[in-house]
Amino acid sequence: MKLYLCTFCFMLFVASWAQIETDKIDIYRDKYGVPHIYGVTDEAAAYGLAWAHAEDDFETIQYTFLPSKGMMGLHTGKDGVIMDYLVGLLRCRKTAKAHVNDLSPEVLKVIEGYVAGINAYAKKFPDEVLVKNSFPMTVIDYLTGYNLVIHFFSDTGDILGELLSGRNKSVDEEMEEKTIGSNAFAFSRKIMEHNKTVLNVNTHQPLEGPFSWYEAHINSEEGWNLLGGLFPGSPFPMIGTNEHLGWTHTYNYPDLVDVYELKVNPKNKHQYWMDEKWVPFEESSIKLNLKTKIGFTIKLKKKLIWSAFGPVIKNKKGYFAFSSNAFENIASIDEWYQMGKAKNWNEFEAALKMMTVPRFNVMYADCDDRIFWMNNGLIPERASEVKRHNGVMKGENDALLLKNYLPYEALPKLLDPLHGYLFNTNNTPFNSAHKDDNLQEADFADYQIGFKEAENNRSTRFMQLIDDKETLSMEDFFSIKYDVKYPDSLWTPSGANILLNTAPDAIINYKKYKQVVDLIQGWDKRADTTSVGAAQWAIYYNYFLELGGKRLSAAERMDRALKLTDKHLIKYFGRYDIQLKDYQIHHRGNKRLAVPGLTDMIAAMTSTPFEKGTAKPMHGESYIMILQYSDKGVEIETVLPYGNSRNINGPHYTDQMEMYARQERKTMTLNKALIEKNAMRHYHPR
């Protein structure tokens, strides 16, 4: 078996360097620099995508894969060496080698093509390589990095954070995270006045970094014709549309990970209790390289401990292990590939039934006027009698080991609802359509799926906006899509809305902070760029969150947040009545633009401190794609927050910012004749 694996890995390495006829790969760059890539085969098209994306953002692509070779610490120091350590702790390379045979031959060829393209780019432009000797990359290197990404999609990061710190997240912390999500709406022709099916792709990812979107169109003579968004390192779009159908994802919160408390032998810390006997831990070590700020490289050695229940973390409460679908999952890339190749609903559903994507709601629409939503997840099939205390089980017997996942049929989903629309804003799966079309929670086993979602401001506001509408025009659609108003019952996970619900005379120092209080309490809860009250609320809300770790009553916390808000406004702006555009600055390069929206609005914008008391959007409307399907095909509009390139000196670094700020979009197409006609540049990757 070992000989077979070594031989197979060698074959993959050789295949990744197989000759691809680059003269037959065509890259067309449109007005906004979006690459439209044409290859004879899917493998060749993936090669072209790797090359085109590397031209635009080779640095971030390398950030995805340096940890797979244990080299991130050589580039970014302490933060990077943690990523290198995680690859070892989580056994990402072992997973890649053990499960590479789970992939279809078709998707393996795609990965081989992508890896060959990245290697060719690195060879031609060695000055852009971040760490010496980090190339060439092999298919196993690629899949190792991919498995680490799947861990982050599967809650491993959250679980590790809790186990290493020895504390569980508070309800406030969990719910605060869930206000930062995504939106997806699908409307059938029975409700759309112009008789077209409409899909709103509206993810709320970071605007920059390894999990920000890149836009590309990939086409081959093997039936690929897909336009959409992908993260750095992906060999094809993970959301988007082909000429027949489209889909998007929103984040969901099923219970994906099982945590076990281990009983360790008091006489021998190298053993734990399992099936009525002491058994040894699997102990090993990993060698790490850490580059210091002054340029020296320090070699470190870190111990790794595993049990039958997974990797072991020791904290002040004891020894804990956890299991996750990500320990055996690299096949999700195959499911996404098959989704993009599907030509109709039946083929798309067949892809979903592979059940390898670790989580995410799926929202779908097509040219046949089918709309579909699913609360997807690779969720352990748990027995109802298993006892968990604060989400932790006693890990003492084999019966608790993860063996199966819930089947496709067990998960919440809706197809073609009677009232013609579906929506998800990271809210409960039992409110995804008209109230008469919704699923009933009692029909699903909560102890297995572990539903954590409730309603949020976006779902409440969506329901308000659509409640009195029997049909929708596109004008109506866009008024919902770009809505920047909180519902009257503004909810905050931290209780910050106490300020909105407290009479002035009951506020501790109302007279002292009267101007701030009056502006916020008199605010109409809109966040247009000219809104007065929106910036004041955002500043107050951020300070209120920062005070969460202190032992304060809600009233005391509100008082301190008001004091800090008052001081902030006077110090940085010299007045109280600033507009949102004075505070929230969309910035890149030499451009500074006002943008609407706040956290957990439908057109969401979450900002972080920037300069001189202002804030810069860093999370929210990250990739917008509006799709309209009819018997004639698909109409596509998209926009990115900045541009499609990270090349600071290039023309596409900031060329979509004005559109984005004005809530406008660019027209895109899958039609090769139009792409060729309007292309600003045509070349081959060589």
C-alpha positions as a printed Julia matrix, in Angstrom:
686×3 Matrix{Float64}:
   0.0    0.0     0.0
   2.83   2.39    0.88
   4.56   1.64   -2.43
   1.31   2.34   -4.29
   0.84   5.71   -2.57
   4.44   6.76   -3.25
   4.09   5.76   -6.89
   0.76   7.59   -7.17
   2.18  10.75   -5.59
   5.13  10.64   -7.99
   2.72  10.29  -10.9
   0.8   13.34   -9.66
   4.04  15.3    -9.39
   4.99  14.36  -12.95
   1.46  15.08  -14.19
   1.57  18.54  -12.67
   4.55  19.26  -14.92
   2.99  17.62  -17.99
   3.28  19.69  -21.09
   0.25  21.87  -21.76
   0.01  23.64  -25.09
  -0.17  27.21  -23.84
  -0.51  28.56  -27.38
  -3.99  27.02  -27.39
  -5.01  28.75  -24.13
  -6.58  32.15  -24.77
  -6.93  34.84  -22.1
  -9.14  37.81  -22.93
  -9.11  40.74  -20.51
 -12.24  42.88  -20.57
 -12.59  46.57  -19.74
 -12.33  45.85  -16.01
  -9.51  43.36  -16.27
 -11.68  40.31  -15.65
 -10.02  37.31  -17.34
 -12.08  35.23  -19.76
 -10.09  32.04  -20.21
 -10.55  29.55  -23.05
  -8.88  26.15  -23.18
  -9.42  23.02  -25.23
  -9.69  21.0   -22.02
 -10.73  21.82  -18.46
  -7.12  21.18  -17.44
  -5.84  23.78  -19.9
  -8.47  26.32  -18.82
  -7.42  25.84  -15.16
  -3.8   26.43  -16.21
  -4.89  29.71  -17.81
  -6.84  30.74  -14.7
  -3.82  30.09  -12.48
  -1.68  32.27  -14.72
  -4.22  35.09  -15.0
  -4.95  35.17  -11.27
  -1.24  35.12  -10.47
  -0.79  38.17  -12.69
  -3.35  39.95  -10.51
  -2.59  38.6    -7.03
   0.24  36.07   -6.85
   1.07  37.16   -3.3
  -2.28  36.16   -1.79
  -2.32  32.87   -3.72
   1.0   32.01   -2.09
  -0.46  32.75    1.35
  -2.92  29.9     0.74
  -0.21  27.33    0.02
   2.94  28.34    1.93
   1.63  26.62    5.1
   1.2   23.37    3.16
   5.01  23.29    2.77
   5.73  24.57    6.29
   7.06  27.87    4.94
   4.63  30.53    6.15
   6.76  31.21    9.23
   9.66  32.07    6.94
   7.59  34.87    5.42
   5.34  36.34    8.11
   7.06  35.21   11.29
   5.01  34.37   14.37
   1.58  34.52   12.72
   2.79  32.4     9.83
   4.43  29.74   11.96
   1.07  29.17   13.66
  -0.38  28.26   10.26
   2.56  25.89    9.63
   1.9   24.29   13.01
  -1.79  23.84   12.26
  -1.01  21.96    9.05
   0.95  19.5    11.19
  -1.49  19.34   14.09
  -4.46  18.78   11.78
  -2.56  16.28    9.61
  -3.53  18.1     6.42
  -0.86  16.42    4.31
  -1.81  13.0     5.61
  -5.44  13.72    4.71
  -4.42  14.84    1.21
  -2.44  11.66    0.59
  -5.07   9.37    2.11
  -8.0   10.84    0.19
  -6.58  11.91   -3.15
  -8.21   8.81   -4.65
 -11.6   10.19   -3.57
 -11.34  12.76   -6.36
 -12.71  12.1    -9.82
 -10.18  11.87  -12.68
 -11.76  15.01  -14.16
 -11.16  17.22  -11.13
  -7.68  15.8   -10.62
  -6.81  16.94  -14.14
  -8.16  20.4   -13.31
  -5.95  20.59  -10.21
  -2.96  19.35  -12.19
  -3.56  22.07  -14.76
  -3.86  24.75  -12.08
  -0.68  23.6   -10.32
   1.2   23.54  -13.63
   0.05  27.1   -14.34
   1.16  28.39  -10.93
   4.52  26.65  -11.23
   5.08  28.09  -14.69
   4.28  31.6   -13.46
   6.62  31.22  -10.46
   9.4   29.99  -12.75
   9.01  32.93  -15.14
   8.72  35.56  -12.38
  11.04  34.36   -9.58
  11.24  37.87   -8.09
   7.57  37.57   -7.11
   8.1   34.34   -5.14
   7.78  35.17   -1.44
   9.9   32.35    0.01
  12.91  30.8    -1.71
  12.45  27.14   -2.74
   8.67  27.22   -2.16
   8.17  26.23   -5.81
   7.54  23.98   -7.63
   4.29  22.98   -5.94
   2.86  19.47   -6.33
  -0.74  18.31   -6.42
  -0.32  16.94   -2.89
   0.98  20.35   -1.76
  -2.11  21.89   -3.32
  -4.51  19.47   -1.63
  -2.73  19.94    1.71
  -3.41  23.68    1.53
  -6.94  23.02    0.34
  -7.61  20.76    3.32
  -6.48  23.53    5.69
  -9.0   25.86    4.05
 -11.73  23.24    4.54
 -10.83  23.16    8.24
 -11.51  26.89    8.46
 -14.87  26.3     6.73
 -15.64  23.54    9.25
 -15.27  25.47   12.54
 -11.83  24.06   13.39
 -10.49  27.56   13.98
 -13.26  28.37   16.45
 -12.85  25.1    18.33
  -9.08  25.48   18.55
  -9.5   29.04   19.81
 -11.85  27.91   22.55
  -9.73  24.92   23.58
  -6.46  26.84   23.61
  -7.98  29.68   25.63
  -9.93  27.36   27.9
 -13.13  29.35   27.5
 -16.3   29.0    25.49
 -17.64  31.86   23.42
 -20.37  33.84   25.07
 -23.79  34.05   23.48
 -23.03  37.69   22.64
 -19.81  36.74   20.85
 -21.48  33.99   18.84
 -24.42  36.16   17.85
 -22.21  39.12   17.02
 -20.35  36.94   14.51
 -23.64  35.92   12.94
 -24.52  39.52   12.13
 -21.65  39.4     9.62
 -22.84  37.06    6.92
 -24.29  36.98    3.42
 -27.58  37.43    1.61
 -29.13  35.28   -1.1
 -32.53  35.84   -2.74
 -34.21  33.85   -5.52
 -37.43  34.98   -7.23
 -39.33  32.91   -9.76
 -41.21  34.24  -12.79
 -44.52  33.81  -11.0
 -43.59  36.81   -8.83
 -41.33  38.82  -11.2
 -43.25  41.23  -13.41
 -40.76  41.03  -16.3
 -41.13  37.22  -16.45
 -37.52  36.4   -15.63
 -36.07  34.34  -12.79
 -33.79  36.44  -10.58
 -30.93  35.34   -8.33
 -29.16  37.72   -5.97
 -25.58  36.64   -5.25
 -24.59  38.84   -2.33
 -21.82  37.42   -0.19
 -20.49  39.34    2.79
 -16.86  38.24    2.86
 -13.8   40.32    3.79
 -13.17  42.97    1.15
  -9.45  42.07    1.03
  -7.24  39.11    1.94
  -7.22  35.3     1.46
 -11.0   35.07    1.69
 -11.86  37.98   -0.59
 -13.32  37.37   -4.03
 -11.63  37.34   -7.41
 -13.78  37.32  -10.55
 -13.07  35.1   -13.55
 -14.73  33.36  -16.48
 -13.52  29.9   -17.43
 -14.47  28.05  -20.61
 -13.42  24.81  -22.27
 -14.46  22.56  -25.13
 -15.35  19.98  -22.47
 -18.49  21.89  -21.51
 -17.19  24.47  -19.04
 -18.59  27.99  -19.34
 -18.61  29.42  -15.82
 -18.35  33.0   -14.58
 -18.19  33.87  -10.92
 -16.2   34.41   -7.77
 -13.32  32.4    -6.35
 -10.85  32.72   -3.51
  -7.1   32.91   -4.14
  -5.9   29.39   -4.92
  -9.17  28.03   -6.28
  -8.93  26.42   -9.74
 -12.42  27.62  -10.73
 -15.29  29.81   -9.42
 -17.08  28.48   -6.34
 -20.18  30.65   -6.87
 -21.58  32.08  -10.08
 -23.38  31.11  -13.25
 -23.05  29.17  -16.46
 -25.4   29.57  -19.42
 -28.03  27.35  -17.76
 -28.01  27.97  -14.01
 -26.4   29.74  -11.11
 -25.9   29.42   -7.37
 -24.49  31.17   -4.37
 -23.76  30.37   -0.73
 -24.49  31.97    2.61
 -22.91  30.96    5.89
 -24.87  28.68    8.18
 -24.27  27.33   11.66
 -24.9   23.58   11.95
 -23.1   21.69   14.71
 -20.18  20.32   12.69
 -17.61  19.42   15.34
 -17.68  16.98   18.26
 -15.48  17.81   21.26
 -14.39  15.15   23.75
 -12.92  15.46   27.23
 -10.29  12.79   27.77
  -9.45  11.0    31.0
  -5.65  10.91   31.31
  -3.78   8.36   33.37
  -2.64  10.19   36.54
   0.4    7.88   36.68
   1.29   8.21   33.0
   0.38  11.39   31.11
   1.06   9.59   27.84
  -2.09   7.47   28.18
  -5.85   8.06   28.13
  -8.83   5.9    29.09
 -10.5    4.19   26.15
 -12.81   1.15   26.13
 -12.03   0.17   29.73
  -8.25   0.37   29.41
  -5.39   2.86   29.23
  -4.16   3.38   25.68
  -1.18   5.45   24.53
  -1.51   8.77   22.76
  -0.03   9.03   19.28
   2.85  11.42   19.93
   5.08  13.07   17.35
   6.66  16.43   16.68
   6.87  18.99   13.93
   9.86  21.11   12.96
   9.03  24.76   12.37
  11.0   27.67   10.96
  10.36  31.15   12.32
  11.81  34.25   10.69
  12.39  37.02   13.22
  11.92  40.73   12.66
  15.66  41.22   12.34
  15.96  38.53    9.68
  17.25  35.52   11.62
  15.59  32.13   11.23
  14.83  30.23   14.43
  14.21  26.5    14.25
  11.47  25.26   16.58
  10.18  21.85   17.53
   6.56  21.47   18.6
   4.95  18.39   20.1
   1.84  16.92   18.46
  -0.59  14.64   20.33
  -3.41  12.62   18.79
  -6.04  10.31   20.16
  -8.72   8.14   18.58
 -10.96  11.21   18.83
  -8.59  13.5    16.96
  -5.89  16.06   17.89
  -5.4   16.69   21.6
  -5.25  20.1    23.26
  -4.34  20.55   26.92
  -5.69  23.58   28.78
  -6.36  24.55   32.4
  -9.51  22.42   32.41
  -7.87  19.22   31.19
  -7.24  17.31   27.97
  -9.6   17.67   25.01
  -9.83  16.24   21.51
 -12.15  16.99   18.61
 -13.37  15.36   15.43
 -14.38  17.14   12.24
 -15.42  16.24    8.71
 -12.32  18.11    7.53
 -10.05  15.31    8.78
 -11.16  13.22    5.81
 -12.41  15.8     3.33
 -10.76  17.04    0.18
 -13.57  15.85   -2.1
 -15.63  19.04   -1.65
 -13.63  20.52   -4.53
 -15.15  17.78   -6.71
 -18.69  18.71   -5.71
 -18.12  22.4    -6.51
 -16.64  21.38   -9.86
 -19.69  19.26  -10.71
 -22.03  22.1    -9.67
 -20.35  24.39  -12.17
 -20.58  21.78  -14.96
 -24.3   21.05  -14.37
 -26.68  21.97  -17.2
 -30.01  21.61  -15.38
 -31.6   21.1   -11.99
 -31.25  17.31  -12.02
 -27.52  17.47  -12.69
 -27.04  20.2   -10.09
 -28.91  18.18   -7.45
 -26.81  15.13   -8.32
 -23.75  17.22   -7.45
 -25.29  18.31   -4.14
 -25.99  14.67   -3.28
 -22.25  14.03   -3.23
 -22.46  15.59    0.25
 -18.87  16.74    0.56
 -19.16  20.54    0.94
 -18.68  21.04    4.7
 -21.35  23.7     5.24
 -23.13  26.69    3.63
 -26.66  27.39    2.55
 -27.12  26.88   -1.18
 -29.36  29.24   -3.2
 -30.04  28.24   -6.81
 -31.94  29.45   -9.89
 -31.97  28.47  -13.55
 -33.32  29.16  -17.03
 -36.15  26.65  -16.46
 -37.5   28.84  -13.63
 -36.48  26.43  -10.89
 -35.47  28.02   -7.59
 -34.02  26.1    -4.67
 -32.57  26.64   -1.2
 -30.83  24.18    1.1
 -29.34  24.36    4.59
 -26.33  22.24    3.71
 -23.76  20.68    6.01
 -21.6   17.63    6.52
 -23.08  16.95    9.95
 -22.27  13.98   12.22
 -25.08  11.48   12.6
 -25.44  11.63   16.38
 -27.46   9.4    18.66
 -30.13  11.16   20.7
 -28.97   9.53   23.93
 -25.41  10.93   23.76
 -24.88  13.29   26.7
 -23.04  16.58   26.11
 -22.19  19.16   28.76
 -21.55  22.61   27.3
 -21.09  20.88   23.95
 -18.48  18.41   25.29
 -18.75  14.61   25.54
 -16.78  12.24   27.74
 -14.38  10.59   25.3
 -14.04   7.17   26.85
 -15.39   4.63   24.37
 -15.33   3.71   20.7
 -19.12   4.07   20.36
 -18.73   7.86   20.36
 -16.36   7.94   17.39
 -17.69   9.71   14.32
 -18.85   7.13   11.77
 -21.54   8.62    9.52
 -22.97  11.95    8.38
 -26.57  12.95    7.85
 -27.78  12.16    4.33
 -28.94  14.73    1.8
 -32.57  13.81    2.45
 -32.31  14.72    6.16
 -31.34  18.38    5.62
 -33.75  21.35    5.34
 -34.44  22.37    1.74
 -37.14  23.91   -0.45
 -37.7   23.64   -4.22
 -40.06  25.9    -6.2
 -42.16  27.26   -3.3
 -45.75  28.18   -4.1
 -45.33  31.91   -3.41
 -42.32  32.2    -5.71
 -39.42  33.37   -3.56
 -36.65  32.11   -1.29
 -34.22  34.05    0.89
 -31.46  33.55    3.41
 -29.57  36.13    5.46
 -27.79  33.63    7.73
 -31.04  33.38    9.63
 -33.0   30.35   10.79
 -33.61  27.67    8.14
 -37.24  27.68    9.18
 -37.82  31.11    7.72
 -36.58  30.96    4.14
 -39.76  31.68    2.15
 -43.31  32.98    2.49
 -44.71  32.01    5.89
 -47.05  29.49    4.24
 -44.15  27.81    2.4
 -41.73  27.49    5.32
 -40.47  24.24    6.77
 -41.47  23.22   10.27
 -38.65  22.89   12.81
 -40.46  20.0    14.53
 -39.84  17.88   11.43
 -36.05  17.97   11.94
 -33.87  16.46   14.65
 -32.28  19.43   16.39
 -29.98  17.26   18.51
 -28.32  16.1    15.29
 -28.09  19.28   13.24
 -27.79  21.67   16.19
 -29.56  24.66   14.67
 -27.98  27.84   16.07
 -29.51  30.45   13.77
 -32.28  32.82   14.79
 -33.62  35.89   13.01
 -31.41  38.9    12.41
 -31.98  42.48   11.32
 -31.56  41.54    7.66
 -34.17  38.8     7.71
 -36.6   40.97    9.69
 -36.14  43.85    7.27
 -36.5   41.58    4.22
 -39.82  40.31    5.52
 -41.01  43.88    6.06
 -40.04  44.88    2.54
 -41.67  41.95    0.78
 -44.69  41.48    3.03
 -47.14  43.6     1.04
 -45.87  42.66   -2.44
 -47.62  40.06   -4.57
 -45.3   40.81   -7.51
 -41.93  42.52   -7.92
 -40.5   44.79  -10.59
 -36.72  44.97  -11.0
 -36.96  48.39   -9.36
 -38.57  46.7    -6.36
 -35.87  44.03   -6.41
 -33.05  46.58   -6.31
 -34.76  48.59   -3.57
 -34.64  45.43   -1.45
 -31.15  44.39   -2.52
 -29.65  47.78   -1.67
 -31.75  48.56    1.39
 -29.82  50.41    4.11
 -32.35  50.68    6.91
 -32.65  48.75   10.14
 -36.05  47.41   11.15
 -37.8   49.44   13.81
 -37.1   46.63   16.25
 -33.32  46.99   15.83
 -31.72  44.03   17.57
 -28.13  43.87   18.76
 -26.5   40.75   20.21
 -24.61  42.71   22.85
 -27.56  44.67   24.19
 -26.24  47.94   22.76
 -29.79  48.85   21.74
 -30.48  49.71   25.38
 -29.69  53.28   24.29
 -32.54  53.21   21.78
 -34.99  51.87   24.32
 -34.16  54.01   27.35
 -35.95  57.27   28.12
 -33.52  60.22   28.28
 -34.24  60.95   31.93
 -33.27  57.35   32.78
 -29.82  57.67   31.2
 -27.15  58.21   33.89
 -25.48  61.29   32.39
 -28.04  62.34   29.81
 -27.44  66.09   30.18
 -23.71  65.57   29.75
 -24.09  63.58   26.52
 -27.34  65.12   25.33
 -26.15  65.89   21.8
 -25.01  62.31   21.17
 -28.08  60.73   22.77
 -30.51  62.96   20.89
 -28.84  62.3    17.54
 -28.92  58.52   18.02
 -32.41  58.35   19.52
 -33.74  60.66   16.82
 -32.07  58.66   14.07
 -34.38  57.11   11.44
 -32.17  53.98   11.38
 -31.09  54.6     7.78
 -27.45  54.5     6.73
 -27.33  56.56    3.55
 -24.06  58.41    3.12
 -25.76  61.67    4.13
 -27.44  60.17    7.2
 -26.96  61.92   10.53
 -27.19  59.43   13.37
 -25.69  56.47   11.52
 -22.07  57.41   12.24
 -22.86  58.3    15.83
 -24.57  54.93   16.29
 -21.65  53.06   14.67
 -19.09  54.77   16.92
 -21.18  54.17   20.04
 -21.85  50.54   19.07
 -18.16  49.78   18.55
 -17.24  51.26   21.92
 -20.09  49.34   23.55
 -18.68  46.08   22.12
 -15.16  46.9    23.33
 -16.49  47.22   26.89
 -17.95  43.71   26.78
 -15.15  42.11   28.8
 -15.66  44.4    31.79
 -18.02  43.65   34.65
 -20.48  46.43   34.05
 -24.23  46.65   34.18
 -25.93  47.47   30.88
 -26.56  51.03   32.08
 -22.92  51.52   33.14
 -21.67  50.09   29.87
 -23.97  52.43   27.94
 -22.73  55.4    29.97
 -19.07  54.64   29.28
 -19.75  54.06   25.58
 -21.53  57.42   25.38
 -18.58  59.12   27.06
 -16.16  57.61   24.57
 -18.44  58.49   21.63
 -18.75  62.1    22.79
 -14.99  62.39   23.15
 -14.41  60.71   19.74
 -16.7   63.08   17.84
 -15.24  66.23   19.34
 -11.62  65.09   19.14
 -11.69  64.01   15.49
 -14.52  66.04   13.94
 -15.0   69.03   16.22
 -18.78  68.61   16.17
 -21.53  66.09   16.88
 -23.72  66.22   13.78
 -21.44  64.48   11.27
 -22.87  62.49    8.36
 -21.99  58.87    7.66
 -19.79  59.94    4.73
 -17.59  61.88    7.17
 -16.9   58.74    9.17
 -17.04  55.7     6.86
 -14.39  55.94    4.12
 -14.03  53.38    1.34
 -10.29  53.61    0.7
  -7.67  52.13   -1.56
  -4.7   53.85   -3.14
  -5.47  57.53   -3.56
  -9.25  57.04   -3.63
 -11.49  57.87   -0.69
 -15.2   57.39   -1.28
 -18.32  57.46    0.85
 -20.3   54.21    1.0
 -23.67  53.52    2.66
 -24.62  50.68    4.98
 -23.81  49.38    8.46
 -23.39  45.97   10.09
 -26.36  43.61    9.66
 -28.21  45.8     7.18
 -29.29  44.12    3.94
 -26.66  46.18    2.08
 -24.21  45.5     4.88
 -20.97  47.26    5.68
 -18.79  46.53    8.71
 -15.9   48.91    9.24
 -12.71  48.99   11.27
 -10.78  52.03   12.62
  -8.9   53.77    9.83
  -7.33  57.22   10.25
  -8.17  60.4    12.14
 -11.22  58.91   13.81
 -12.72  57.5    10.61
 -13.48  53.88    9.75
 -12.74  51.8     6.66
 -15.16  49.1     5.39
 -13.53  45.71    5.75
 -16.42  43.26    5.59
 -19.79  43.29    3.86
 -20.85  43.74    0.24
 -17.85  41.85   -1.09
 -19.01  40.45   -4.44
 -22.35  41.34   -5.95
 -23.75  39.36   -8.86
 -27.29  39.89  -10.16
 -28.54  37.12  -12.47
 -31.68  37.15  -14.59
 -32.66  33.9   -16.31
 -35.12  33.44  -19.16
 -35.67  31.12  -22.1
 -33.07  33.21  -23.96
 -30.31  32.57  -21.42
 -28.81  34.59  -18.6
 -28.18  38.32  -18.09
 -25.32  39.1   -15.72
 -24.32  42.15  -13.69
 -21.47  42.16  -11.18
 -19.29  44.47   -9.12
 -16.33  44.15   -6.74
 -15.45  46.59   -3.93
 -12.17  47.78   -5.44
 -11.08  46.11   -8.67
 -10.03  42.69   -9.91
  -6.32  43.17   -9.31
  -4.0   43.72   -6.34
  -1.41  45.31   -8.62
  -1.14  48.76   -7.07
   0.25  50.25  -10.28
  -2.24  48.58  -12.6
  -5.45  50.03  -14.06
  -7.74  47.53  -12.27
  -6.65  48.19   -8.68
  -9.47  50.65   -7.99
 -11.51  50.86  -11.21
 -14.75  49.45   -9.76
 -14.8   51.59   -6.62
 -17.04  54.35   -7.98
 -19.61  51.85   -9.27
 -19.53  50.03   -5.97
 -20.01  53.21   -3.94
 -22.94  54.29   -6.17
 -24.56  50.83   -5.87
 -24.12  50.21   -9.61
 -22.83  47.19  -11.53
 -21.04  46.28  -14.75
 -22.58  44.1   -17.46
 -20.88  40.73  -18.01
 -21.38  38.03  -20.62
 -20.64  34.38  -21.39
 -20.82  35.01  -25.13
 -17.41  34.45  -26.73
 -18.1   36.62  -29.78
 -18.9   39.61  -27.54
 -15.92  38.89  -25.3
 -13.56  38.8   -28.28
 -15.08  41.94  -29.78
 -14.81  44.01  -26.59
 -11.58  42.6   -25.16
  -8.93  45.15  -24.21
  -6.21  42.51  -24.44
  -5.79  38.97  -25.82
  -2.77  36.77  -25.06
  -1.54  33.3   -24.12
  -0.06  32.32  -20.72
   3.62  31.97  -21.48
